[in-house]
């Protein structure tokens, strides 16, 4: 059985995959993709990611965001969570297996 890797348009155009920490996810989704109902959150285990991860802010702000510099290996994905757009914000749909810190919705 072979390994599978996930590409994103950001990896091709910018050289890295944009990621967020649990406390950043909803704000980032509200900012870059409001009103969509087709988003999925890939929860990854950082220690299993093969490419280099760099925490940085390329716009000069203080908050650092993890960027993955290469295709994401599929075996680093530990859960997939659906998002729902509701009342001008994203809400993370929880499952019994979620081990993320509690995420509250944050209006835009």
C-alpha positions, 0 to 999 in steps of 0.5 A: 500500500502506497502513501498518499499526499494532499496538494492545495492550490496554495502549495502550487501558487505560494509554496506552502499549505496554509494552516491554523491552530484550533483557536484560529480556525473559525476566524480564518474561515470567516475571513477567507471563505464566508458563506460557504457550506462546502468546507471541511476542516482537516485535523492533523497530527503535527508530529506525523507531518513529513514536510517542514512546518514553519510558524510565521506571519507573512503579513507582519502581524503578531499571530503566527500561523503554521505553514506546511512547505510541501504536500501533506501526507494523508497519514497525518490527518487524524480527523475530518470535521464539517463546517456549517455557515450559520448566522453570519459565522462558521460553526464547527460540527462536533463529533463524538471523536473530537479531541480539539479544544472547544471551539466557539463560533466567532462572528465576522 
